[in-house]
Amino acid sequence: MDSHGRNIEYLRISVTQNCNLKCVYCSPGSGGVEDANCTVLTAKDYKTIVGIMAGLGIRKVRITGGEPLMRKDVCGIIAAISGIPGICDISLTTNGVYLDAMAQKLKEAGLMRLNISLDSLKEDRFEQITGANKLKSVLKGIDRAVSIGLLPVKINTVLIKGLNDSEIDDFIRLAKDAPVDVRFIELMPVGKFGEQNQDRAVNNSDIIASHPQLIPCEDEDVNQPARYFKIEGYRGRIGFISPMSHKFCNFCNRIRLTCDGKIKPCLGNNGETDIAGFLGDARRLEAAIRKSIFEKPAGYSFGAGFVSKRNMGAIGG
Ligand code: SAM
């Protein structure tokens, strides 16, 4: 529990700061620090840290990055974590470029489900946003994940006015024939692009208001940030993650671990605790983790002159 009474049970682990895509709103050029050569935790380190965290109540782990599939031992990391008693959910967030080739191995290592980031369904625009002509690979990766049952597959889309907001209906249609949830994430002021382009962020309430076919799903878990809707006859759902228009910090149940060994209890706050130095001392490691969780800020500082020291790729999203 943190000092605000929230039950912290979800850990996002960034396993690398490196990424094979250079998304306009997320890459190093968009602000923040990225050190490709920073010392990264090993699979054994993750096992030690997650083992202690599981004893403190962490139940769900998400692997992210940078691009986690760039890490050669990503399956080893997943396998190391999946054997830890108390961890009941292991998921991963990827840009999907290497997914077709790796999905089966990830599943065998213990991965249960996947989120795939995808910001355009048009080849030229995908390249404009990411700097790489890889849309076909990502779509193949999504098909592979669905076909081997890494379900639910969730597709995460950050909409930016004048860039990809004309594709909202194309994205919604993806959930018609395939069992995928399509989720729109509001652009956050993390990294220079997000800070300087908040006027280009699409407010999720506007999409909901202009799509009367969306039927709210009932009984959603309040601790997960997406608000879900169904559409008659669709196999997947449409989700909205609205950190800017609907702050959900009161329900936040997550902490983050960066690949250089820092616990980051809040995405919208620069506070970090360096735990890498305590890896050889389980008692001090546990004490540092407990303190960091307990001191998790009540809410993010977006909109209060906050400037993130890390870009999203160095945090893990
Ligand atoms: N490489 C992986 C991927 O592409 O999913 C994982 C890392 S990436 C940093 C995780 C997520 O953060 C992506 O879905 C990306 O769209 C999102 N993201 C990055 N910068 C963002 C911002 N300023 N606001 C909202 N989402 C952002």
Residues whose N, C-alpha, C, O or C-beta is under 5 A from the ligand:
A	BS01	SAM	Y25 C26 T64 G65 G66 E67 T93 T94 N95 S117 N156 V158 E186 L187 M188 V190 G194 M312 G313 G316 G317
